[in-house]
Amino acid sequence: MKKLMTAAFVAVSTSPAFAAVDTTAATTAITTDGGAAIAAVGGALIGLAGTAVVYKWVKGAIFG
């Protein structure tokens, strides 16, 4: 049992060496394309909000 505990402790306590992952290309793509997508969605939401306000105004004017 002591050998098993010692082996488990050694396996957990050693730090594995991982290769570095290059994320610069993904970060650049998200930054440039993400800004355009966010602007498009924001513009669409503002357009829908404006349409809803105009619709309510017209409905209120007609049915008063």
PDBQT receptor file of N, H, CA, C and O in Angstrom, charges set to zero:
ATOM      1  N   MET A   1       0.825  -1.195   0.000  1.00  0.00    +0.000 N 
ATOM      2  CA  MET A   1       0.000   0.000   0.000  1.00  0.00    +0.000 C 
ATOM      3  C   MET A   1       0.863   1.249   0.000  1.00  0.00    +0.000 C 
ATOM      4  O   MET A   1       0.532   2.237  -0.656  1.00  0.00    +0.000 OA
ATOM      5  N   LYS A   2       1.989   1.208   0.748  1.00  0.00    +0.000 N 
ATOM      6  H   LYS A   2       2.258   0.406   1.281  1.00  0.00    +0.000 HD
ATOM      7  CA  LYS A   2       2.870   2.376   0.800  1.00  0.00    +0.000 C 
ATOM      8  C   LYS A   2       3.488   2.649  -0.564  1.00  0.00    +0.000 C 
ATOM      9  O   LYS A   2       3.671   3.808  -0.936  1.00  0.00    +0.000 OA
ATOM     10  N   LYS A   3       3.810   1.600  -1.314  1.00  0.00    +0.000 N 
ATOM     11  H   LYS A   3       3.661   0.658  -1.012  1.00  0.00    +0.000 HD
ATOM     12  CA  LYS A   3       4.389   1.786  -2.642  1.00  0.00    +0.000 C 
ATOM     13  C   LYS A   3       3.381   2.454  -3.575  1.00  0.00    +0.000 C 
ATOM     14  O   LYS A   3       3.742   3.311  -4.382  1.00  0.00    +0.000 OA
ATOM     15  N   LEU A   4       2.124   2.058  -3.458  1.00  0.00    +0.000 N 
ATOM     16  H   LEU A   4       1.830   1.363  -2.803  1.00  0.00    +0.000 HD
ATOM     17  CA  LEU A   4       1.080   2.653  -4.283  1.00  0.00    +0.000 C 
ATOM     18  C   LEU A   4       0.889   4.119  -3.938  1.00  0.00    +0.000 C 
ATOM     19  O   LEU A   4       0.745   4.957  -4.828  1.00  0.00    +0.000 OA
ATOM     20  N   MET A   5       0.886   4.428  -2.650  1.00  0.00    +0.000 N 
ATOM     21  H   MET A   5       1.003   3.747  -1.927  1.00  0.00    +0.000 HD
ATOM     22  CA  MET A   5       0.745   5.822  -2.212  1.00  0.00    +0.000 C 
ATOM     23  C   MET A   5       1.937   6.661  -2.671  1.00  0.00    +0.000 C 
ATOM     24  O   MET A   5       1.764   7.801  -3.100  1.00  0.00    +0.000 OA
ATOM     25  N   THR A   6       3.125   6.110  -2.585  1.00  0.00    +0.000 N 
ATOM     26  H   THR A   6       3.266   5.183  -2.237  1.00  0.00    +0.000 HD
ATOM     27  CA  THR A   6       4.322   6.829  -3.013  1.00  0.00    +0.000 C 
ATOM     28  C   THR A   6       4.280   7.057  -4.521  1.00  0.00    +0.000 C 
ATOM     29  O   THR A   6       4.623   8.144  -4.987  1.00  0.00    +0.000 OA
ATOM     30  N   ALA A   7       3.869   6.059  -5.286  1.00  0.00    +0.000 N 
ATOM     31  H   ALA A   7       3.590   5.176  -4.908  1.00  0.00    +0.000 HD
ATOM     32  CA  ALA A   7       3.776   6.201  -6.738  1.00  0.00    +0.000 C 
ATOM     33  C   ALA A   7       2.732   7.238  -7.116  1.00  0.00    +0.000 C 
ATOM     34  O   ALA A   7       2.949   8.020  -8.042  1.00  0.00    +0.000 OA
ATOM     35  N   ALA A   8       1.608   7.260  -6.420  1.00  0.00    +0.000 N 
ATOM     36  H   ALA A   8       1.431   6.625  -5.668  1.00  0.00    +0.000 HD
ATOM     37  CA  ALA A   8       0.567   8.247  -6.700  1.00  0.00    +0.000 C 
ATOM     38  C   ALA A   8       1.052   9.649  -6.368  1.00  0.00    +0.000 C 
ATOM     39  O   ALA A   8       0.782  10.590  -7.114  1.00  0.00    +0.000 OA
ATOM     40  N   PHE A   9       1.773   9.800  -5.245  1.00  0.00    +0.000 N 
ATOM     41  H   PHE A   9       1.992   9.035  -4.639  1.00  0.00    +0.000 HD
ATOM     42  CA  PHE A   9       2.297  11.105  -4.865  1.00  0.00    +0.000 C 
ATOM     43  C   PHE A   9       3.303  11.612  -5.890  1.00  0.00    +0.000 C 
ATOM     44  O   PHE A   9       3.279  12.786  -6.259  1.00  0.00    +0.000 OA
ATOM     45  N   VAL A  10       4.180  10.738  -6.346  1.00  0.00    +0.000 N 
ATOM     46  H   VAL A  10       4.200   9.784  -6.047  1.00  0.00    +0.000 HD
ATOM     47  CA  VAL A  10       5.178  11.137  -7.341  1.00  0.00    +0.000 C 
ATOM     48  C   VAL A  10       4.500  11.505  -8.658  1.00  0.00    +0.000 C 
ATOM     49  O   VAL A  10       4.913  12.462  -9.313  1.00  0.00    +0.000 OA
ATOM     50  N   ALA A  11       3.476  10.771  -9.053  1.00  0.00    +0.000 N 
ATOM     51  H   ALA A  11       3.140   9.994  -8.520  1.00  0.00    +0.000 HD
ATOM     52  CA  ALA A  11       2.779  11.052 -10.308  1.00  0.00    +0.000 C 
ATOM     53  C   ALA A  11       2.054  12.387 -10.249  1.00  0.00    +0.000 C 
ATOM     54  O   ALA A  11       2.000  13.108 -11.245  1.00  0.00    +0.000 OA
ATOM     55  N   VAL A  12       1.498  12.720  -9.094  1.00  0.00    +0.000 N 
ATOM     56  H   VAL A  12       1.542  12.134  -8.285  1.00  0.00    +0.000 HD
ATOM     57  CA  VAL A  12       0.751  13.966  -8.963  1.00  0.00    +0.000 C 
ATOM     58  C   VAL A  12       1.677  15.154  -8.773  1.00  0.00    +0.000 C 
ATOM     59  O   VAL A  12       1.388  16.248  -9.258  1.00  0.00    +0.000 OA
ATOM     60  N   SER A  13       2.784  14.952  -8.075  1.00  0.00    +0.000 N 
ATOM     61  H   SER A  13       3.019  14.063  -7.682  1.00  0.00    +0.000 HD
ATOM     62  CA  SER A  13       3.651  16.074  -7.732  1.00  0.00    +0.000 C 
ATOM     63  C   SER A  13       4.589  16.486  -8.860  1.00  0.00    +0.000 C 
ATOM     64  O   SER A  13       5.079  17.615  -8.854  1.00  0.00    +0.000 OA
ATOM     65  N   THR A  14       4.855  15.618  -9.821  1.00  0.00    +0.000 N 
ATOM     66  H   THR A  14       4.457  14.700  -9.826  1.00  0.00    +0.000 HD
ATOM     67  CA  THR A  14       5.726  16.012 -10.925  1.00  0.00    +0.000 C 
ATOM     68  C   THR A  14       4.957  16.917 -11.870  1.00  0.00    +0.000 C 
ATOM     69  O   THR A  14       3.775  16.696 -12.132  1.00  0.00    +0.000 OA
ATOM     70  N   SER A  15       5.629  17.931 -12.376  1.00  0.00    +0.000 N 
ATOM     71  H   SER A  15       6.589  18.111 -12.163  1.00  0.00    +0.000 HD
ATOM     72  CA  SER A  15       4.976  18.867 -13.283  1.00  0.00    +0.000 C 
ATOM     73  C   SER A  15       5.223  18.435 -14.720  1.00  0.00    +0.000 C 
ATOM     74  O   SER A  15       6.371  18.354 -15.158  1.00  0.00    +0.000 OA
ATOM     75  N   PRO A  16       4.160  18.161 -15.449  1.00  0.00    +0.000 N 
ATOM     76  CA  PRO A  16       4.335  17.753 -16.842  1.00  0.00    +0.000 C 
ATOM     77  C   PRO A  16       4.740  18.954 -17.709  1.00  0.00    +0.000 C 
ATOM     78  O   PRO A  16       4.370  20.092 -17.423  1.00  0.00    +0.000 OA
ATOM     79  N   ALA A  17       5.491  18.683 -18.751  1.00  0.00    +0.000 N 
ATOM     80  H   ALA A  17       5.792  17.758 -18.983  1.00  0.00    +0.000 HD
ATOM     81  CA  ALA A  17       5.926  19.736 -19.661  1.00  0.00    +0.000 C 
ATOM     82  C   ALA A  17       5.026  19.716 -20.889  1.00  0.00    +0.000 C 
ATOM     83  O   ALA A  17       4.983  18.727 -21.620  1.00  0.00    +0.000 OA
ATOM     84  N   PHE A  18       4.315  20.801 -21.107  1.00  0.00    +0.000 N 
ATOM     85  H   PHE A  18       4.350  21.604 -20.513  1.00  0.00    +0.000 HD
ATOM     86  CA  PHE A  18       3.437  20.906 -22.258  1.00  0.00    +0.000 C 
ATOM     87  C   PHE A  18       4.064  21.839 -23.288  1.00  0.00    +0.000 C 
ATOM     88  O   PHE A  18       4.801  22.759 -22.934  1.00  0.00    +0.000 OA
ATOM     89  N   ALA A  19       3.774  21.602 -24.537  1.00  0.00    +0.000 N 
ATOM     90  H   ALA A  19       3.175  20.854 -24.824  1.00  0.00    +0.000 HD
ATOM     91  CA  ALA A  19       4.269  22.471 -25.599  1.00  0.00    +0.000 C 
ATOM     92  C   ALA A  19       3.476  23.771 -25.581  1.00  0.00    +0.000 C 
ATOM     93  O   ALA A  19       2.283  23.778 -25.278  1.00  0.00    +0.000 OA
ATOM     94  N   ALA A  20       4.139  24.851 -25.904  1.00  0.00    +0.000 N 
ATOM     95  H   ALA A  20       5.108  24.845 -26.150  1.00  0.00    +0.000 HD
ATOM     96  CA  ALA A  20       3.472  26.151 -25.953  1.00  0.00    +0.000 C 
ATOM     97  C   ALA A  20       2.531  26.188 -27.156  1.00  0.00    +0.000 C 
ATOM     98  O   ALA A  20       2.861  25.685 -28.230  1.00  0.00    +0.000 OA
ATOM     99  N   VAL A  21       1.369  26.782 -26.967  1.00  0.00    +0.000 N 
ATOM    100  H   VAL A  21       1.101  27.191 -26.094  1.00  0.00    +0.000 HD
ATOM    101  CA  VAL A  21       0.379  26.882 -28.027  1.00  0.00    +0.000 C 
ATOM    102  C   VAL A  21       0.372  28.314 -28.532  1.00  0.00    +0.000 C 
ATOM    103  O   VAL A  21       0.231  29.256 -27.752  1.00  0.00    +0.000 OA
ATOM    104  N   ASP A  22       0.525  28.474 -29.842  1.00  0.00    +0.000 N 
ATOM    105  H   ASP A  22       0.639  27.708 -30.476  1.00  0.00    +0.000 HD
ATOM    106  CA  ASP A  22       0.530  29.805 -30.441  1.00  0.00    +0.000 C 
ATOM    107  C   ASP A  22      -0.910  30.229 -30.719  1.00  0.00    +0.000 C 
ATOM    108  O   ASP A  22      -1.588  29.620 -31.547  1.00  0.00    +0.000 OA
ATOM    109  N   THR A  23      -1.375  31.262 -30.036  1.00  0.00    +0.000 N 
ATOM    110  H   THR A  23      -0.824  31.756 -29.364  1.00  0.00    +0.000 HD
ATOM    111  CA  THR A  23      -2.747  31.717 -30.188  1.00  0.00    +0.000 C 
ATOM    112  C   THR A  23      -2.841  33.086 -30.851  1.00  0.00    +0.000 C 
ATOM    113  O   THR A  23      -3.913  33.690 -30.848  1.00  0.00    +0.000 OA
ATOM    114  N   THR A  24      -1.761  33.584 -31.411  1.00  0.00    +0.000 N 
ATOM    115  H   THR A  24      -0.890  33.093 -31.414  1.00  0.00    +0.000 HD
ATOM    116  CA  THR A  24      -1.783  34.930 -31.980  1.00  0.00    +0.000 C 
ATOM    117  C   THR A  24      -2.694  35.020 -33.198  1.00  0.00    +0.000 C 
ATOM    118  O   THR A  24      -3.402  36.014 -33.361  1.00  0.00    +0.000 OA
ATOM    119  N   ALA A  25      -2.689  34.005 -34.053  1.00  0.00    +0.000 N 
ATOM    120  H   ALA A  25      -2.114  33.198 -33.921  1.00  0.00    +0.000 HD
ATOM    121  CA  ALA A  25      -3.538  34.051 -35.250  1.00  0.00    +0.000 C 
ATOM    122  C   ALA A  25      -5.019  34.035 -34.872  1.00  0.00    +0.000 C 
ATOM    123  O   ALA A  25      -5.815  34.782 -35.441  1.00  0.00    +0.000 OA
ATOM    124  N   ALA A  26      -5.383  33.189 -33.921  1.00  0.00    +0.000 N 
ATOM    125  H   ALA A  26      -4.736  32.582 -33.459  1.00  0.00    +0.000 HD
ATOM    126  CA  ALA A  26      -6.789  33.119 -33.497  1.00  0.00    +0.000 C 
ATOM    127  C   ALA A  26      -7.211  34.410 -32.809  1.00  0.00    +0.000 C 
ATOM    128  O   ALA A  26      -8.322  34.896 -33.021  1.00  0.00    +0.000 OA
ATOM    129  N   THR A  27      -6.332  34.962 -31.991  1.00  0.00    +0.000 N 
ATOM    130  H   THR A  27      -5.430  34.568 -31.819  1.00  0.00    +0.000 HD
ATOM    131  CA  THR A  27      -6.656  36.207 -31.298  1.00  0.00    +0.000 C 
ATOM    132  C   THR A  27      -6.826  37.353 -32.282  1.00  0.00    +0.000 C 
ATOM    133  O   THR A  27      -7.725  38.179 -32.123  1.00  0.00    +0.000 OA
ATOM    134  N   THR A  28      -5.977  37.413 -33.292  1.00  0.00    +0.000 N 
ATOM    135  H   THR A  28      -5.247  36.743 -33.422  1.00  0.00    +0.000 HD
ATOM    136  CA  THR A  28      -6.089  38.461 -34.304  1.00  0.00    +0.000 C 
ATOM    137  C   THR A  28      -7.381  38.315 -35.105  1.00  0.00    +0.000 C 
ATOM    138  O   THR A  28      -8.049  39.310 -35.387  1.00  0.00    +0.000 OA
ATOM    139  N   ALA A  29      -7.735  37.102 -35.469  1.00  0.00    +0.000 N 
ATOM    140  H   ALA A  29      -7.193  36.293 -35.240  1.00  0.00    +0.000 HD
ATOM    141  CA  ALA A  29      -8.967  36.873 -36.233  1.00  0.00    +0.000 C 
ATOM    142  C   ALA A  29     -10.197  37.261 -35.416  1.00  0.00    +0.000 C 
ATOM    143  O   ALA A  29     -11.128  37.865 -35.949  1.00  0.00    +0.000 OA
ATOM    144  N   ILE A  30     -10.207  36.920 -34.138  1.00  0.00    +0.000 N 
ATOM    145  H   ILE A  30      -9.450  36.429 -33.705  1.00  0.00    +0.000 HD
ATOM    146  CA  ILE A  30     -11.350  37.272 -33.293  1.00  0.00    +0.000 C 
ATOM    147  C   ILE A  30     -11.436  38.780 -33.130  1.00  0.00    +0.000 C 
ATOM    148  O   ILE A  30     -12.528  39.347 -33.145  1.00  0.00    +0.000 OA
ATOM    149  N   THR A  31     -10.301  39.424 -32.974  1.00  0.00    +0.000 N 
ATOM    150  H   THR A  31      -9.414  38.963 -32.961  1.00  0.00    +0.000 HD
ATOM    151  CA  THR A  31     -10.291  40.871 -32.765  1.00  0.00    +0.000 C 
ATOM    152  C   THR A  31     -10.801  41.622 -33.989  1.00  0.00    +0.000 C 
ATOM    153  O   THR A  31     -11.625  42.527 -33.859  1.00  0.00    +0.000 OA
ATOM    154  N   THR A  32     -10.321  41.259 -35.174  1.00  0.00    +0.000 N 
ATOM    155  H   THR A  32      -9.651  40.524 -35.280  1.00  0.00    +0.000 HD
ATOM    156  CA  THR A  32     -10.725  41.993 -36.377  1.00  0.00    +0.000 C 
ATOM    157  C   THR A  32     -12.132  41.603 -36.839  1.00  0.00    +0.000 C 
ATOM    158  O   THR A  32     -12.971  42.473 -37.072  1.00  0.00    +0.000 OA
ATOM    159  N   ASP A  33     -12.391  40.305 -36.971  1.00  0.00    +0.000 N 
ATOM    160  H   ASP A  33     -11.709  39.598 -36.781  1.00  0.00    +0.000 HD
ATOM    161  CA  ASP A  33     -13.698  39.852 -37.445  1.00  0.00    +0.000 C 
ATOM    162  C   ASP A  33     -14.764  40.028 -36.374  1.00  0.00    +0.000 C 
ATOM    163  O   ASP A  33     -15.925  40.284 -36.694  1.00  0.00    +0.000 OA
ATOM    164  N   GLY A  34     -14.389  39.894 -35.122  1.00  0.00    +0.000 N 
ATOM    165  H   GLY A  34     -13.446  39.685 -34.863  1.00  0.00    +0.000 HD
ATOM    166  CA  GLY A  34     -15.341  40.041 -34.030  1.00  0.00    +0.000 C 
ATOM    167  C   GLY A  34     -15.873  41.454 -33.925  1.00  0.00    +0.000 C 
ATOM    168  O   GLY A  34     -17.053  41.652 -33.636  1.00  0.00    +0.000 OA
ATOM    169  N   GLY A  35     -15.020  42.444 -34.155  1.00  0.00    +0.000 N 
ATOM    170  H   GLY A  35     -14.061  42.283 -34.390  1.00  0.00    +0.000 HD
ATOM    171  CA  GLY A  35     -15.466  43.835 -34.101  1.00  0.00    +0.000 C 
ATOM    172  C   GLY A  35     -16.495  44.134 -35.174  1.00  0.00    +0.000 C 
ATOM    173  O   GLY A  35     -17.473  44.836 -34.918  1.00  0.00    +0.000 OA
ATOM    174  N   ALA A  36     -16.287  43.614 -36.365  1.00  0.00    +0.000 N 
ATOM    175  H   ALA A  36     -15.492  43.043 -36.573  1.00  0.00    +0.000 HD
ATOM    176  CA  ALA A  36     -17.242  43.820 -37.451  1.00  0.00    +0.000 C 
ATOM    177  C   ALA A  36     -18.569  43.121 -37.156  1.00  0.00    +0.000 C 
ATOM    178  O   ALA A  36     -19.638  43.665 -37.434  1.00  0.00    +0.000 OA
ATOM    179  N   ALA A  37     -18.497  41.927 -36.598  1.00  0.00    +0.000 N 
ATOM    180  H   ALA A  37     -17.629  41.485 -36.372  1.00  0.00    +0.000 HD
ATOM    181  CA  ALA A  37     -19.723  41.181 -36.278  1.00  0.00    +0.000 C 
ATOM    182  C   ALA A  37     -20.507  41.876 -35.171  1.00  0.00    +0.000 C 
ATOM    183  O   ALA A  37     -21.734  41.959 -35.232  1.00  0.00    +0.000 OA
ATOM    184  N   ILE A  38     -19.804  42.373 -34.167  1.00  0.00    +0.000 N 
ATOM    185  H   ILE A  38     -18.807  42.306 -34.117  1.00  0.00    +0.000 HD
ATOM    186  CA  ILE A  38     -20.483  43.073 -33.072  1.00  0.00    +0.000 C 
ATOM    187  C   ILE A  38     -21.136  44.346 -33.583  1.00  0.00    +0.000 C 
ATOM    188  O   ILE A  38     -22.248  44.678 -33.173  1.00  0.00    +0.000 OA
ATOM    189  N   ALA A  39     -20.457  45.065 -34.477  1.00  0.00    +0.000 N 
ATOM    190  H   ALA A  39     -19.554  44.795 -34.810  1.00  0.00    +0.000 HD
ATOM    191  CA  ALA A  39     -21.041  46.284 -35.042  1.00  0.00    +0.000 C 
ATOM    192  C   ALA A  39     -22.281  45.968 -35.875  1.00  0.00    +0.000 C 
ATOM    193  O   ALA A  39     -23.262  46.711 -35.834  1.00  0.00    +0.000 OA
ATOM    194  N   ALA A  40     -22.245  44.877 -36.626  1.00  0.00    +0.000 N 
ATOM    195  H   ALA A  40     -21.449  44.273 -36.660  1.00  0.00    +0.000 HD
ATOM    196  CA  ALA A  40     -23.398  44.491 -37.439  1.00  0.00    +0.000 C 
ATOM    197  C   ALA A  40     -24.595  44.112 -36.567  1.00  0.00    +0.000 C 
ATOM    198  O   ALA A  40     -25.724  44.514 -36.847  1.00  0.00    +0.000 OA
ATOM    199  N   VAL A  41     -24.346  43.347 -35.522  1.00  0.00    +0.000 N 
ATOM    200  H   VAL A  41     -23.428  43.021 -35.294  1.00  0.00    +0.000 HD
ATOM    201  CA  VAL A  41     -25.435  42.948 -34.629  1.00  0.00    +0.000 C 
ATOM    202  C   VAL A  41     -25.987  44.164 -33.898  1.00  0.00    +0.000 C 
ATOM    203  O   VAL A  41     -27.201  44.290 -33.743  1.00  0.00    +0.000 OA
ATOM    204  N   GLY A  42     -25.118  45.059 -33.447  1.00  0.00    +0.000 N 
ATOM    205  H   GLY A  42     -24.131  44.958 -33.573  1.00  0.00    +0.000 HD
ATOM    206  CA  GLY A  42     -25.571  46.271 -32.776  1.00  0.00    +0.000 C 
ATOM    207  C   GLY A  42     -26.424  47.138 -33.680  1.00  0.00    +0.000 C 
ATOM    208  O   GLY A  42     -27.450  47.669 -33.254  1.00  0.00    +0.000 OA
ATOM    209  N   GLY A  43     -25.999  47.284 -34.933  1.00  0.00    +0.000 N 
ATOM    210  H   GLY A  43     -25.166  46.853 -35.279  1.00  0.00    +0.000 HD
ATOM    211  CA  GLY A  43     -26.788  48.055 -35.890  1.00  0.00    +0.000 C 
ATOM    212  C   GLY A  43     -28.150  47.440 -36.147  1.00  0.00    +0.000 C 
ATOM    213  O   GLY A  43     -29.149  48.150 -36.260  1.00  0.00    +0.000 OA
ATOM    214  N   ALA A  44     -28.188  46.112 -36.238  1.00  0.00    +0.000 N 
ATOM    215  H   ALA A  44     -27.377  45.536 -36.145  1.00  0.00    +0.000 HD
ATOM    216  CA  ALA A  44     -29.463  45.430 -36.450  1.00  0.00    +0.000 C 
ATOM    217  C   ALA A  44     -30.392  45.617 -35.255  1.00  0.00    +0.000 C 
ATOM    218  O   ALA A  44     -31.590  45.839 -35.428  1.00  0.00    +0.000 OA
ATOM    219  N   LEU A  45     -29.847  45.529 -34.048  1.00  0.00    +0.000 N 
ATOM    220  H   LEU A  45     -28.874  45.349 -33.907  1.00  0.00    +0.000 HD
ATOM    221  CA  LEU A  45     -30.682  45.720 -32.858  1.00  0.00    +0.000 C 
ATOM    222  C   LEU A  45     -31.224  47.139 -32.768  1.00  0.00    +0.000 C 
ATOM    223  O   LEU A  45     -32.380  47.338 -32.396  1.00  0.00    +0.000 OA
ATOM    224  N   ILE A  46     -30.407  48.122 -33.103  1.00  0.00    +0.000 N 
ATOM    225  H   ILE A  46     -29.467  47.961 -33.405  1.00  0.00    +0.000 HD
ATOM    226  CA  ILE A  46     -30.876  49.505 -33.093  1.00  0.00    +0.000 C 
ATOM    227  C   ILE A  46     -31.951  49.707 -34.151  1.00  0.00    +0.000 C 
ATOM    228  O   ILE A  46     -32.932  50.413 -33.916  1.00  0.00    +0.000 OA
ATOM    229  N   GLY A  47     -31.772  49.093 -35.309  1.00  0.00    +0.000 N 
ATOM    230  H   GLY A  47     -30.976  48.519 -35.500  1.00  0.00    +0.000 HD
ATOM    231  CA  GLY A  47     -32.781  49.175 -36.362  1.00  0.00    +0.000 C 
ATOM    232  C   GLY A  47     -34.101  48.554 -35.939  1.00  0.00    +0.000 C 
ATOM    233  O   GLY A  47     -35.167  49.113 -36.196  1.00  0.00    +0.000 OA
ATOM    234  N   LEU A  48     -34.032  47.392 -35.286  1.00  0.00    +0.000 N 
ATOM    235  H   LEU A  48     -33.166  46.938 -35.077  1.00  0.00    +0.000 HD
ATOM    236  CA  LEU A  48     -35.259  46.750 -34.803  1.00  0.00    +0.000 C 
ATOM    237  C   LEU A  48     -35.934  47.577 -33.721  1.00  0.00    +0.000 C 
ATOM    238  O   LEU A  48     -37.161  47.679 -33.691  1.00  0.00    +0.000 OA
ATOM    239  N   ALA A  49     -35.151  48.165 -32.838  1.00  0.00    +0.000 N 
ATOM    240  H   ALA A  49     -34.155  48.082 -32.862  1.00  0.00    +0.000 HD
ATOM    241  CA  ALA A  49     -35.730  49.008 -31.785  1.00  0.00    +0.000 C 
ATOM    242  C   ALA A  49     -36.420  50.218 -32.404  1.00  0.00    +0.000 C 
ATOM    243  O   ALA A  49     -37.512  50.594 -31.978  1.00  0.00    +0.000 OA
ATOM    244  N   GLY A  50     -35.790  50.829 -33.406  1.00  0.00    +0.000 N 
ATOM    245  H   GLY A  50     -34.903  50.523 -33.752  1.00  0.00    +0.000 HD
ATOM    246  CA  GLY A  50     -36.401  51.967 -34.091  1.00  0.00    +0.000 C 
ATOM    247  C   GLY A  50     -37.695  51.579 -34.787  1.00  0.00    +0.000 C 
ATOM    248  O   GLY A  50     -38.671  52.327 -34.751  1.00  0.00    +0.000 OA
ATOM    249  N   THR A  51     -37.705  50.419 -35.416  1.00  0.00    +0.000 N 
ATOM    250  H   THR A  51     -36.911  49.811 -35.445  1.00  0.00    +0.000 HD
ATOM    251  CA  THR A  51     -38.912  49.935 -36.080  1.00  0.00    +0.000 C 
ATOM    252  C   THR A  51     -40.031  49.715 -35.066  1.00  0.00    +0.000 C 
ATOM    253  O   THR A  51     -41.183  50.056 -35.333  1.00  0.00    +0.000 OA
ATOM    254  N   ALA A  52     -39.704  49.150 -33.913  1.00  0.00    +0.000 N 
ATOM    255  H   ALA A  52     -38.768  48.872 -33.696  1.00  0.00    +0.000 HD
ATOM    256  CA  ALA A  52     -40.719  48.915 -32.896  1.00  0.00    +0.000 C 
ATOM    257  C   ALA A  52     -41.289  50.228 -32.366  1.00  0.00    +0.000 C 
ATOM    258  O   ALA A  52     -42.492  50.325 -32.123  1.00  0.00    +0.000 OA
ATOM    259  N   VAL A  53     -40.437  51.240 -32.185  1.00  0.00    +0.000 N 
ATOM    260  H   VAL A  53     -39.460  51.161 -32.383  1.00  0.00    +0.000 HD
ATOM    261  CA  VAL A  53     -40.907  52.533 -31.686  1.00  0.00    +0.000 C 
ATOM    262  C   VAL A  53     -41.831  53.192 -32.714  1.00  0.00    +0.000 C 
ATOM    263  O   VAL A  53     -42.881  53.727 -32.358  1.00  0.00    +0.000 OA
ATOM    264  N   VAL A  54     -41.437  53.149 -33.978  1.00  0.00    +0.000 N 
ATOM    265  H   VAL A  54     -40.584  52.714 -34.267  1.00  0.00    +0.000 HD
ATOM    266  CA  VAL A  54     -42.274  53.744 -35.028  1.00  0.00    +0.000 C 
ATOM    267  C   VAL A  54     -43.602  52.999 -35.126  1.00  0.00    +0.000 C 
ATOM    268  O   VAL A  54     -44.648  53.630 -35.279  1.00  0.00    +0.000 OA
ATOM    269  N   TYR A  55     -43.580  51.677 -35.042  1.00  0.00    +0.000 N 
ATOM    270  H   TYR A  55     -42.730  51.165 -34.917  1.00  0.00    +0.000 HD
ATOM    271  CA  TYR A  55     -44.804  50.879 -35.102  1.00  0.00    +0.000 C 
ATOM    272  C   TYR A  55     -45.750  51.245 -33.956  1.00  0.00    +0.000 C 
ATOM    273  O   TYR A  55     -46.950  51.430 -34.163  1.00  0.00    +0.000 OA
ATOM    274  N   LYS A  56     -45.197  51.347 -32.749  1.00  0.00    +0.000 N 
ATOM    275  H   LYS A  56     -44.223  51.197 -32.580  1.00  0.00    +0.000 HD
ATOM    276  CA  LYS A  56     -46.044  51.710 -31.609  1.00  0.00    +0.000 C 
ATOM    277  C   LYS A  56     -46.594  53.128 -31.758  1.00  0.00    +0.000 C 
ATOM    278  O   LYS A  56     -47.732  53.390 -31.370  1.00  0.00    +0.000 OA
ATOM    279  N   TRP A  57     -45.799  54.044 -32.317  1.00  0.00    +0.000 N 
ATOM    280  H   TRP A  57     -44.874  53.831 -32.632  1.00  0.00    +0.000 HD
ATOM    281  CA  TRP A  57     -46.244  55.418 -32.512  1.00  0.00    +0.000 C 
ATOM    282  C   TRP A  57     -47.398  55.469 -33.523  1.00  0.00    +0.000 C 
ATOM    283  O   TRP A  57     -48.400  56.150 -33.301  1.00  0.00    +0.000 OA
ATOM    284  N   VAL A  58     -47.244  54.744 -34.627  1.00  0.00    +0.000 N 
ATOM    285  H   VAL A  58     -46.431  54.191 -34.807  1.00  0.00    +0.000 HD
ATOM    286  CA  VAL A  58     -48.294  54.711 -35.655  1.00  0.00    +0.000 C 
ATOM    287  C   VAL A  58     -49.554  54.042 -35.096  1.00  0.00    +0.000 C 
ATOM    288  O   VAL A  58     -50.661  54.536 -35.312  1.00  0.00    +0.000 OA
ATOM    289  N   LYS A  59     -49.397  52.939 -34.391  1.00  0.00    +0.000 N 
ATOM    290  H   LYS A  59     -48.498  52.538 -34.216  1.00  0.00    +0.000 HD
ATOM    291  CA  LYS A  59     -50.531  52.254 -33.804  1.00  0.00    +0.000 C 
ATOM    292  C   LYS A  59     -51.264  53.167 -32.810  1.00  0.00    +0.000 C 
ATOM    293  O   LYS A  59     -52.494  53.217 -32.794  1.00  0.00    +0.000 OA
ATOM    294  N   GLY A  60     -50.502  53.879 -31.989  1.00  0.00    +0.000 N 
ATOM    295  H   GLY A  60     -49.503  53.838 -32.002  1.00  0.00    +0.000 HD
ATOM    296  CA  GLY A  60     -51.106  54.805 -31.029  1.00  0.00    +0.000 C 
ATOM    297  C   GLY A  60     -51.797  55.962 -31.716  1.00  0.00    +0.000 C 
ATOM    298  O   GLY A  60     -52.826  56.436 -31.234  1.00  0.00    +0.000 OA
ATOM    299  N   ALA A  61     -51.254  56.433 -32.843  1.00  0.00    +0.000 N 
ATOM    300  H   ALA A  61     -50.418  56.048 -33.235  1.00  0.00    +0.000 HD
ATOM    301  CA  ALA A  61     -51.864  57.533 -33.562  1.00  0.00    +0.000 C 
ATOM    302  C   ALA A  61     -53.171  57.109 -34.222  1.00  0.00    +0.000 C 
ATOM    303  O   ALA A  61     -54.119  57.891 -34.295  1.00  0.00    +0.000 OA
ATOM    304  N   ILE A  62     -53.217  55.875 -34.700  1.00  0.00    +0.000 N 
ATOM    305  H   ILE A  62     -52.447  55.240 -34.641  1.00  0.00    +0.000 HD
ATOM    306  CA  ILE A  62     -54.420  55.415 -35.389  1.00  0.00    +0.000 C 
ATOM    307  C   ILE A  62     -55.513  55.021 -34.391  1.00  0.00    +0.000 C 
ATOM    308  O   ILE A  62     -56.668  55.421 -34.542  1.00  0.00    +0.000 OA
ATOM    309  N   PHE A  63     -55.148  54.243 -33.379  1.00  0.00    +0.000 N 
ATOM    310  H   PHE A  63     -54.210  53.918 -33.257  1.00  0.00    +0.000 HD
ATOM    311  CA  PHE A  63     -56.159  53.703 -32.465  1.00  0.00    +0.000 C 
ATOM    312  C   PHE A  63     -56.287  54.538 -31.182  1.00  0.00    +0.000 C 
ATOM    313  O   PHE A  63     -57.144  54.265 -30.341  1.00  0.00    +0.000 OA
ATOM    314  N   GLY A  64     -55.448  55.533 -31.044  1.00  0.00    +0.000 N 
ATOM    315  H   GLY A  64     -54.752  55.755 -31.727  1.00  0.00    +0.000 HD
ATOM    316  CA  GLY A  64     -55.418  56.507 -29.996  1.00  0.00    +0.000 C 
ATOM    317  C   GLY A  64     -55.940  56.160 -28.703  1.00  0.00    +0.000 C 
ATOM    318  O   GLY A  64     -55.923  56.984 -27.789  1.00  0.00    +0.000 OA
TER     319      GLY A  64
